[in-house]
Amino acid sequence: MNIWNQAPFVRLLLPFIAGIITAVYLPFQFEYSLYIIIALIIIVALLILIPKLNISYRRSWWFGLLVNTTLFVFAFQLTIFKTEKFKPNHFSKFVDSTQYVYARVAESYLEKEKSLKAVVEVFAVKQGNVWKHTCGKG
């Protein structure tokens, strides 16, 4: 008996986790990602809902590949959208030419033997004579 038949949720969870891990270690955004996700979801829904489009057993691996690709791309883009450091106005993108930083201590500081550790929330950075709105914690 095939082990994947006993745990179908794990079969779907693997491409989702792979999409998250890929987004963390190889982050990039492509312009039409939302359109690709919507198109993949529509294709999967049509294959499920329209009986004439049912795939023969010999070609059923296409459906599995399509579902796995949809889950992978969805998890990848969800991670990119929800991770703060990938936003275009994140403060880390302005580090090279920043003169001043407008920030607030977000959490209580942690006192160590020879140092202090504090988490700050950055609101703006000054480049030249212009303050640019930013986001992020550092």
N, C-alpha and C positions, 0 to 999 in steps of 0.2 A: 504494500500500500504506500502511496505517495505521502511523505511527511507533510507537504504543504496543504493537503486536504484536511488535516487535523487542526491546523492553526491558520485559517484564512486571514485573520486580523494581522498576524505577524507578516504575512505575505504583502499586505498593503502598507504596513508600518515601515518596512525596510526602505522603499523608495522615498518615503516622506522624511525619514531620518537622514538618508543620504543627501537629500536636497538641502536640509538644514546644515549639515556638516560641510557640504560643498560651498554654500553661501558664506560660511564663516571663514573658510580657508582660501577660497578663490572668489572674492567679492567683485562682481561687475554688474552693471545694469545695462540692459538693452532697451531701446526706445519703445518697442512694441510689445513688451512683455505682458501687459494686461490683455491686449488683443489676442495674443497666443493662448493665454490661459482660458479666456472665454471661448475661443474657437475649439480648444481641446475638450472643454466641458460640454459644449453643444454637441460635438461629434459623439462623445461617449453617451450622452443622453439620447441622441437619435438612435444609436445602435441598440440601446436597451428598450426604448419605447416603441419603435416601429418594427413590427413583426417581419416585414418583407426584407429588412436589412439584417436579419439574423445570420450570423456567420456559420458556415459549415464547420464541423469539428476539425477538419484538416487545417483550416485557416484561423482557428480560434486564438492562436497565439498572438495574432495582430491586436485583438481586443485587449488581451492582457498587457501587451506592450504599450498600447495607447493609454490604458488606465495607469500603469506605472509611470509613464512619461508625464501624464497630467499631475499626478501626486508629487513627483520630483520637482517639476517646474513651479507648482503652486507653493511648495514648502520653501524652495529657493527664493522666490520673490517675496513671500511673506516674511522671511528672515531679513531680507534686504530692506523692506519697507519698515519693519519694526525695530531695527537696530539703529540706535542713535548715531553711531559714528559713521554711518553711510549716508547721512543727510548732507545735502550740498552746503548748508551753512554751519556745519559742525566746526567748533573752534580749532580742531586739529588741522584743518585745511588752511588756516591763516597763521600758523606758527612762525614761518620764516620771516615775515615782514611786519610782525606785530610789535608795537611799542608799549602799549598799555592794555591791561585786561580788566574789564569790569565783571567782578564775580562775587559770589556770596558763599560763605561756608554752609554747606548743606547738612552736614552731620557733625556730631561731636567729634573732636579730635581725639586721636589715640596717642597717648604718650608712651614712648619707648625709652630705652636707656639713654640713647644718644640722639634721638630725633623725635619729631612729631609727625603724625600722619593725619591729614585732613582731606576730606572730600569737598571740593568746591563745585558750584554750578556756575558756568560761564555764560554771561548774558550778552556781552559785546566785546569787541577788540578794536583798538585804535590803530589804523594804518595811515600814516601821514597825518593829515588833519581831519580825517573822517572816521567816525565811529561806525562799525559794521555790526549789525545784529547777528548773534551766533547762538548756538545751543550746545549743550553737552555738559557732562560732569567729568572732572579730572582730578 
